[in-house]
Amino acid sequence: MKQKRLGLLFFILMLVFALVACSSNDDTTSNEGSNNDTETDDSTDTDDGEEEEATSDGEFAGGTLRIALDAQPPNLDWPTTPATSARDGARLVFETLVTTDEEYKAVPMLAENIDISEDGKTYTFKLREGVKFHNGKEMTSEDVVASMERWLEKSTITGTIFIDATWTATDDYTVVLELQEPSSLTLDTMASAKMGAAIMPKEIIDGAGDEFITDEYIGTGPYVFTEWRQDQYIHFTRYEDYQPVEEEPSGLSGKRIAHFDEIFYYVVPDSSTRLAGLQTGEYDLAYGLPYDVYDQVQNDPNIEAFLTPSSNAFLHFNKSGDIASNQSFRQAVNTALDVDEIMYAAHPNDDLFWVDCGYMDINIKNWASSAGCDENFNLKDPEKAKEYLEEAGYNGEEFKIMLTRDYANYYTAGIVIQEQLKNVGINAVVDVVDWPTFNDKMQSKLDEWDALVIGSSTVSTPPQLLYLSPTFGGGLEDEKVAEMMKALETSASIEEGQQIWDELQEYAVTEVVPVVNLGGVNSLFGLSNKLEGITAFTGLVLWNAKFTE
């Protein structure tokens, strides 16, 4: 399988937002409802080529998949974090009422069918019966209601669609959602892979209270969370009682088969170590390979380069700070930047990126827009930038850009941005921190940074864009944006919503400038040529994949 590029399939980094570091009093966290007898040395001795054995449905399974992860997730509490490192592991364990097919259409998953009232305010979900959580308990409507209420409380992607919405269980296998206003985006939002609406046992939710779930990761998915050794690995095992749907796989929907006996996500921050481990066979799959080894990976007969659209890269302004709160200053930065130079410096091959002003990923056909971009993007006009600085009353104050080397392309982009801003008289300085510190400062230490360079993982609808919300890192408090976003969320049709979105993006790009979008980024993964069936859709999809030998 030699896949060099996936078009519509997706994402995320990203981005990466509102992350809270996972912590524990012990070095190891484990799920009481799963097999936790495996120690590190013994568990990694499984031979990938071991004899396969048939599962109950006639499929074959076997082997241990070893993955080198570029950053440790903050946790696996999917509704609470947009981190892509958390998302990919969490969705092995958790499933949702609805999910997304390859055309980004919301389709049932744990729901068997969905009935929508004529006024668009009432959604009735008939649940699949007999679906069991990893602790052996059958999933019922009380678990779904508790899970969906927690998702509405914890997730930041829900926007205004679900304000004052209610979830009610009418019997053990029927759940009703009542909205205050209809929205054509309801199911798309519920199906999002970002901060997903994970269904978990009610007692787990009750036990967590207002806190993050840090050890009892119990879902209905094809793999069971088994063990987490901080800064070492996260271990999953096949769920022998998993009950897949029978539809053909499409995007994140359809039949899911857990072919691997075990999956280990090893935390390997150093990119050269990830690549070396892939080349020697220590790892079967490696995340976040540096872009400068792209040609090397392509030319290695034992491994394969795998590209998938993952995020939009951007410079995000702290609009609650002293400097970046000034709209004229933000315009100055936007006007000064040479985006082509920035993106080429960070991504040394045309396969790895595309330059684009639009806030929505160009692969999300319903929502990709160029509104406002022609006269306000990639201007590289130093003299005009200086005029904006004078208008802003800028007097040489430090403009602090926060970066992390844990994502080398965004770090490089930030260094180029710093130099370009210095050339127009902005006293740009960089604060380079590790990834956990980056996440912490991004949300809770707003007085320590003015801007940051990062990527936002691909989302399926505009209201999921965190940098247009007031809640994300020095967030956007703009009455007109809020009004238009609400109008979009309550639009009666996709066509009506598209018109509103064009107007909203044009206003944001030309008058607000909450971010300077740089373009889209493909993530570079490395795969062993002994793997087949790996796909990507808003991140890697590991179910239905297996070893060829």
C-alpha positions in Angstrom: 0.0 0.0 0.0 1.7 3.1 -1.1 -0.4 6.1 -0.2 1.3 9.4 -0.7 -1.6 11.7 -0.4 -5.3 11.6 0.7 -7.5 14.3 -0.8 -10.7 14.6 1.1 -9.7 12.3 3.9 -8.5 14.0 6.9 -7.1 15.7 10.7 -5.2 17.6 13.8 -3.0 18.4 14.8 -4.4 20.7 15.9 -5.0 22.0 16.8 -4.7 21.8 19.4 -6.5 23.8 21.9 -7.6 24.3 25.4 -5.5 21.4 26.5 -5.2 20.4 30.1 -2.3 18.1 31.0 -3.2 14.7 32.2 -1.9 14.0 35.6 -2.0 11.2 38.1 -0.6 10.5 41.5 0.9 7.3 40.1 3.1 6.6 37.1 0.5 4.1 35.9 -3.2 4.5 35.3 -5.4 1.6 34.3 -9.0 0.6 33.6 -10.4 -1.6 36.2 -12.7 -3.2 33.6 -9.8 -4.4 31.4 -6.9 -6.8 31.4 -4.0 -5.1 33.1 -1.6 -8.0 33.6 0.9 -7.1 30.9 4.2 -5.5 31.8 6.3 -3.4 29.4 9.0 -5.9 28.5 6.6 -8.9 28.1 4.0 -7.0 26.2 6.3 -5.9 23.5 7.6 -9.3 22.7 4.7 -10.2 20.5 5.8 -11.2 17.0 4.0 -9.2 14.3 4.1 -12.3 12.1 2.5 -14.6 14.7 -0.1 -17.1 13.4 -3.4 -15.4 13.0 -6.6 -16.8 14.6 -10.1 -16.5 13.5 -12.5 -14.3 15.4 -16.2 -15.1 16.0 -17.3 -13.3 12.8 -14.9 -15.0 10.5 -12.4 -12.1 10.4 -8.7 -12.6 11.3 -6.7 -10.9 13.9 -3.3 -10.9 15.3 -0.1 -9.1 16.3 0.9 -6.1 18.3 0.8 -2.7 16.6 3.6 -0.4 17.9 3.1 3.3 17.3 5.6 6.1 18.0 3.6 9.1 19.1 5.1 12.6 18.8 3.4 14.1 21.9 1.8 12.6 25.0 -2.0 13.3 25.1 -3.2 15.4 28.0 -5.8 12.7 28.7 -8.2 10.4 26.8 -11.3 12.3 28.0 -12.4 12.9 24.5 -15.2 15.6 25.1 -12.7 17.8 27.0 -9.7 18.1 24.7 -9.2 18.9 21.0 -5.7 17.4 21.0 -5.2 15.1 18.0 -3.0 12.9 20.1 -5.9 12.3 22.5 -8.5 12.0 19.7 -6.8 9.1 17.8 -6.5 7.0 21.0 -9.8 8.0 22.5 -11.8 6.9 19.5 -10.4 3.4 19.7 -12.2 3.2 23.0 -15.2 5.5 22.7 -18.0 5.7 20.1 -20.7 8.3 19.5 -24.4 8.3 18.7 -23.6 9.5 15.1 -20.4 9.7 13.2 -19.2 10.9 9.7 -19.0 9.1 6.5 -16.5 9.8 3.7 -18.6 12.7 2.4 -18.7 14.3 5.8 -22.4 13.3 6.2 -23.6 12.5 9.7 -24.8 8.9 9.9 -25.9 6.7 12.9 -23.4 4.8 14.9 -24.6 3.8 18.4 -28.0 5.1 17.3 -29.9 2.6 15.2 -32.0 5.3 13.6 -32.9 9.0 14.0 -36.3 10.7 13.6 -36.5 14.4 13.2 -39.7 16.4 13.9 -41.2 18.6 11.2 -40.2 21.7 13.1 -36.6 20.5 13.3 -36.5 20.9 17.1 -37.0 17.3 18.3 -34.5 14.5 17.5 -35.5 11.0 18.6 -32.6 8.5 18.7 -33.4 4.8 18.8 -30.4 3.0 20.3 -28.8 -0.2 19.2 -29.7 -2.9 21.7 -27.2 -5.3 23.3 -24.2 -3.0 22.9 -21.9 -3.5 25.9 -19.4 -1.3 27.5 -15.9 -2.6 28.2 -16.9 -3.3 31.8 -19.6 -5.7 30.7 -22.6 -3.4 31.3 -25.1 -2.9 28.5 -25.4 0.6 27.1 -28.9 2.1 27.8 -30.5 5.5 27.4 -29.4 6.6 30.9 -25.8 6.3 29.9 -26.4 8.2 26.7 -28.3 11.1 28.4 -25.5 11.4 31.0 -22.8 11.4 28.3 -24.5 13.9 26.0 -25.2 16.3 28.9 -21.5 16.1 29.9 -20.5 16.7 26.2 -22.6 19.8 26.2 -21.0 21.0 29.4 -17.3 20.1 28.5 -17.0 20.5 24.8 -16.3 24.0 23.3 -17.5 23.1 19.8 -21.2 23.0 20.5 -21.8 26.8 20.0 -25.3 28.1 20.5 -27.1 25.2 18.8 -27.6 23.4 22.1 -28.2 26.3 24.5 -31.0 25.2 26.9 -31.3 21.9 25.0 -32.6 18.9 26.9 -31.9 15.2 26.7 -34.5 12.8 27.9 -34.7 9.0 28.1 -38.2 7.8 27.2 -37.4 4.1 27.6 -34.2 2.0 27.9 -33.3 2.4 24.3 -34.8 5.7 23.2 -33.4 9.1 23.8 -34.9 12.5 22.8 -33.1 15.7 22.1 -35.2 18.9 22.4 -33.7 22.1 20.9 -34.9 25.6 21.5 -34.4 26.5 17.9 -33.9 24.2 14.8 -30.4 24.0 13.3 -29.3 22.3 10.1 -25.9 21.7 11.8 -27.2 19.7 14.8 -26.1 16.2 13.6 -22.9 17.4 12.0 -21.8 18.9 15.3 -22.7 15.8 17.2 -20.7 13.7 14.7 -17.5 15.9 15.0 -14.3 14.1 15.7 -13.1 17.1 17.6 -14.0 17.0 21.3 -16.2 14.0 20.4 -19.5 13.2 22.1 -18.2 10.0 23.7 -20.8 7.6 25.2 -19.6 6.2 28.5 -21.2 4.6 31.5 -23.3 6.9 33.7 -21.5 5.8 36.8 -18.2 6.9 35.4 -19.6 10.4 34.6 -21.1 10.6 38.0 -17.8 9.7 39.7 -15.9 12.2 37.7 -18.1 15.1 38.7 -16.5 18.4 37.4 -13.1 16.8 37.0 -11.4 15.3 34.0 -11.6 11.5 33.6 -8.0 10.3 34.0 -8.1 6.6 34.4 -11.5 5.0 33.9 -11.7 5.2 30.1 -14.6 2.8 29.4 -16.5 2.9 26.1 -18.0 0.6 23.5 -15.3 0.8 20.9 -13.2 -2.0 19.3 -10.3 -1.6 21.7 -10.1 -1.5 25.5 -7.9 1.0 27.4 -5.6 -1.2 29.4 -2.7 0.8 30.9 -1.0 4.2 30.8 2.5 4.7 31.9 3.2 8.4 31.9 5.8 9.5 29.4 6.2 5.8 28.3 3.2 4.3 26.6 -0.5 3.9 26.4 -1.7 0.3 25.9 -5.0 -0.9 24.3 -6.2 -4.5 23.8 -8.8 -5.8 21.4 -12.4 -5.9 22.8 -13.4 -9.4 22.2 -17.2 -8.7 22.7 -17.2 -5.7 20.4 -20.3 -5.5 18.2 -19.7 -3.8 14.9 -22.4 -2.5 12.5 -22.6 -4.3 9.2 -22.5 -1.4 6.8 -19.4 -1.0 4.6 -16.7 1.2 6.1 -16.9 4.8 4.9 -15.0 7.6 6.6 -15.5 7.0 10.3 -18.7 5.0 9.7 -19.5 1.4 8.9 -17.9 -1.9 10.1 -15.0 -1.7 12.5 -12.8 -4.8 12.9 -10.1 -4.9 15.6 -7.5 -7.0 13.8 -4.6 -6.3 16.2 -4.4 -8.1 19.6 -2.8 -5.1 21.1 -1.9 -1.5 20.3 0.9 0.4 22.0 1.2 4.2 21.6 4.8 4.9 22.7 5.6 8.5 23.7 8.7 9.4 21.6 9.1 13.1 21.5 12.4 13.0 19.4 11.6 12.8 15.7 14.9 11.2 14.8 14.2 8.4 17.3 10.8 7.9 15.8 12.2 7.6 12.3 15.1 5.3 13.4 12.6 3.1 15.2 10.4 2.8 12.2 13.4 2.0 10.0 14.6 -0.8 12.3 11.2 -2.3 12.9 10.9 -1.2 16.5 7.8 0.7 15.5 5.2 -0.1 12.8 3.9 3.4 12.5 5.3 6.8 13.4 3.5 10.1 13.9 4.8 13.5 13.1 7.9 12.7 11.0 9.8 15.9 10.2 9.1 17.2 6.8 12.8 17.3 5.8 12.9 13.4 5.8 10.0 13.1 3.3 12.2 12.2 0.4 14.1 9.7 2.5 11.0 7.9 3.7 9.7 7.8 0.1 12.8 6.1 -1.1 13.1 3.5 1.7 11.8 0.1 0.4 10.7 -1.0 3.9 8.6 1.9 4.9 6.0 4.2 3.3 5.2 7.8 3.5 1.6 8.5 4.4 0.2 12.1 4.0 -3.2 13.2 5.3 -4.7 16.7 5.6 -4.5 17.5 9.2 -4.8 21.2 10.1 -4.8 24.8 9.2 -1.7 26.7 10.3 -2.1 30.1 11.7 -0.8 33.0 13.8 -3.3 33.4 16.7 -3.6 36.7 18.5 -4.2 37.1 22.2 -7.0 39.6 21.9 -7.2 40.1 25.6 -3.6 41.4 25.8 -2.3 44.9 25.7 -0.8 44.8 22.2 -2.8 42.3 20.1 -6.1 43.7 21.4 -5.5 46.6 19.1 -7.1 45.9 15.7 -4.8 48.2 13.8 -1.8 46.4 15.2 -3.3 43.1 14.1 -3.8 44.6 10.7 -0.1 45.6 10.6 1.0 42.1 11.3 -1.3 40.7 8.7 -0.1 43.2 6.1 3.6 42.6 6.8 3.6 38.8 6.4 4.9 37.0 3.4 2.9 33.8 3.7 4.6 32.0 0.8 8.0 32.4 2.5 6.7 31.3 5.9 5.0 28.1 4.6 7.9 27.1 2.3 10.4 27.5 5.1 8.3 25.3 7.4 7.4 22.7 4.7 10.2 22.0 2.2 8.0 20.1 -0.3 4.9 21.1 -2.2 3.2 17.9 -1.2 3.2 18.9 2.4 1.2 22.1 2.5 -1.0 24.6 0.6 -1.3 28.4 1.0 -4.8 29.5 1.8 -6.6 32.3 3.6 -9.9 30.5 4.3 -10.7 29.6 7.8 -12.3 26.3 6.8 -10.1 23.5 5.3 -10.4 23.5 1.5 -11.3 19.8 1.6 -14.6 20.5 3.5 -16.4 21.3 0.3 -19.6 22.6 1.9 -17.8 25.3 3.9 -14.5 26.2 2.2 -14.6 29.9 1.4 -12.3 32.5 0.0 -14.5 35.4 1.0 -12.5 38.5 2.0 -9.2 37.0 1.0 -8.4 38.7 -2.4 -7.5 42.1 -0.9 -6.5 41.0 2.6 -4.1 38.0 2.4 -0.4 37.5 1.8 0.0 41.2 1.3 3.8 41.4 2.2 3.6 45.2 2.2 6.0 46.7 4.7 5.1 50.3 4.0 1.4 49.8 4.5 2.2 47.7 7.7 4.1 50.7 9.1 1.1 52.9 8.5 -1.1 50.5 10.5 1.6 50.5 13.3 1.5 54.3 13.4 -2.3 54.2 13.5 -2.1 51.7 16.4 0.2 54.0 18.4 2.8 51.3 18.5 6.0 52.4 20.4 8.4 49.5 20.2 6.8 47.3 22.9 7.7 43.6 23.0 5.4 41.4 20.9 5.7 38.0 22.5 5.2 35.0 20.2 4.9 31.7 22.0 6.3 28.7 20.1 7.1 25.0 20.8 9.7 22.8 19.2 7.5 19.8 19.7 5.9 20.7 16.4 8.9 21.7 14.2 7.0 23.1 11.3 5.1 25.6 13.5 8.2 26.5 15.3 10.0 27.2 12.0 7.0 29.2 10.8 7.1 31.3 14.0 10.8 32.1 13.6 10.2 33.3 10.0 7.3 35.4 11.2 9.5 36.9 13.9 12.0 38.0 11.4 9.4 39.4 9.0 7.9 41.5 11.8 11.2 42.8 12.9 11.7 44.1 9.3 8.7 46.4 9.7 9.8 47.7 13.1 7.9 45.3 15.4 9.9 44.2 18.5 8.9 40.6 18.1 10.4 38.1 20.6 9.8 34.4 20.9 9.1 32.3 24.0 10.0 28.7 23.2 8.4 26.2 25.7 7.6 22.5 25.7 4.2 21.3 24.7 2.5 20.9 28.1 3.7 24.4 29.1 2.4 25.7 25.7 -1.0 24.2 26.4 -1.1 25.6 29.9 -0.1 29.1 29.0 -2.4 29.2 26.0 -5.4 29.1 28.3 -4.5 30.2 31.8 -1.5 32.6 31.5 -2.7 35.1 29.0 -0.4 37.8 30.4 2.7 35.9 29.2 2.1 35.9 25.4 0.7 38.1 22.7 0.5 35.5 19.8 1.2 31.9 19.1 1.8 29.8 16.0 -0.1 26.5 15.9 -2.4 24.5 13.8 -6.2 24.0 14.1 -7.3 20.5 13.3 -9.9 20.2 10.5 -13.5 20.6 11.6 -16.7 19.8 9.7 -18.6 23.0 10.3 -17.6 26.7 11.0 -19.0 26.9 14.6 -16.4 24.3 15.6 -13.5 26.8 14.8 -12.2 27.6 18.3 -10.4 30.8 17.3 -13.8 32.4 16.5 -15.1 31.6 19.9 -14.8 33.8 23.1 -13.6 30.9 25.2 -10.3 30.0 23.5 -7.0 31.6 24.5 -7.5 35.4 24.6 -10.8 34.7 22.7 -12.8 36.7 20.3 -15.3 39.0 21.9 -17.1 40.5 18.9 -20.9 41.0 18.9 -21.3 40.9 15.1 -19.3 37.6 14.9 -21.5 36.1 17.6 -24.7 37.2 15.9 -23.7 35.9 12.5 -22.5 32.6 14.1 -25.8 32.1 15.8 -27.6 32.9 12.5 -25.5 30.3 10.8 -26.2 27.7 13.5 -29.9 28.2 13.2 -30.0 28.4 9.4 -32.7 26.3 7.9 -30.5 24.8 5.1 -26.9 24.3 4.2 -27.3 26.8 1.3 -28.5 29.5 3.7 -25.7 28.7 6.1 -23.1 28.9 3.3 -24.2 32.5 2.5 -24.0 33.5 6.1 -20.6 31.9 6.5 -19.2 33.8 3.5 -20.4 37.1 5.1 -18.9 36.1 8.5 -15.5 35.1 7.1 -15.3 38.3 5.0 -16.0 40.4 8.1 -13.5 38.5 10.2 -10.7 38.6 7.6 -11.1 42.3 6.7 -12.2 44.0 9.9 -11.5 41.7 12.9 -8.3 39.7 12.1 -8.6 37.3 15.0 -5.9 35.2 13.3 -3.7 35.2 10.2 -4.4 32.0 8.5 -1.4 30.7 6.6 -2.8 27.6 4.9 -3.3 23.9 5.2 -0.9 21.3 6.3 -0.5 17.6 5.6 0.7 15.4 8.4 3.5 13.1 7.5 3.3 9.6 9.0 5.6 6.7 8.4 4.2 3.1 8.0 5.9 -0.3 7.9 5.3 -2.0 4.5 3.9 -4.9 6.6 0.8 -2.9 7.3 -2.3 -2.7 5.1 -5.6 -1.1 5.4 -4.5 2.1 7.3 -6.7 5.0 6.3 -7.2 8.5 7.5 -10.2 10.6 8.2 -9.7 13.4 10.6 -6.8 11.4 11.9 -5.5 7.9 11.4 -8.1 5.1 11.3 -6.6 1.9 12.8 -9.6 -0.4 12.9 -9.8 -2.6 9.7 -6.0 -2.4 9.4 -3.8 -5.4 9.8 -0.4 -6.9 9.2 0.2 -8.6 5.9 2.7 -11.1 7.4 
